[in-house]
């Protein structure tokens, strides 16, 4: 039981690393949450600080999810009634929670999309590929990252349903259940974006934010 706790706490700490905040401080001496959309995520870094820092933050946030799911989950060495797949999911979810509610920055982090993508890369790469295709198709049509992220999140349980029930792929029940919870969580973290989408004021790609703009 102790090793499970170590996995959960370690994964949370890894997920909590505030990549965008650190990058903002190093490059411009700013708290990224006080500029652009106010979100501590790669998309806001992309808009405020440029493509290079933005892509770095997105990739590093994804790496956090992958590292926790693929490596930290292997800390478990004692005999537990949980299978390896479920332990990986616990590790990945802990990293996502850490990213959204980071202990290192007043529990104000990002929206969990990148970290969830890294987790999915470790658990079911084919499902991640489908979600990425959905993301980029919606992005190409709408030019709205938040909408693309939510559509990709919704595509996850649908994709796993197709793999599980149409192609008879060995999709674990725990992963299947998680996909619905992950989609709900990502939509929840985008609630402010949903309001802006309804009002027609949501940010679109191609427009770089000024540092003071909110």
C-alpha angles and dihedrals in degrees: 000000000000092000091053089054090049090052093050095046094043091049091048091052092049091049090047094063100119098223098172093046092050092047091049092050094047098045103036108003091244139124101239089211089069094057139055111358092347092242123131094223140109095259093059091046088051091054098042104034102022141255098299098056091037095054091045091054092047093050094045092049089051089049090056090059093045094047094051094045099041103033112016091051088065091068087088107103105153126085109273133169089234121095123230094256093056091048089052090052091050090052093048094046090050089054091050091050089049091052093050096041103027116190090209096061109038093280091290109123139137132300099266100240098119094043090048089052090054090049091050090049088061095044107036115357094182091059089050090053091054092048091050091052089052090047095053095043092053090043092052091052101038104025086217117123096194093054090046091051093050092047090051090050092052089047091060100073090039091052093047090048090055092048092046102042105022104035094026092230118170097257109166115238090231091056091046092053091044091055091063093046091048092051090050092048094050092048088049092052088051095054093115089051090051090056090051091047090054090047092046093239101108117132119258128204117261095050113098115210122230115237093249096043118110 
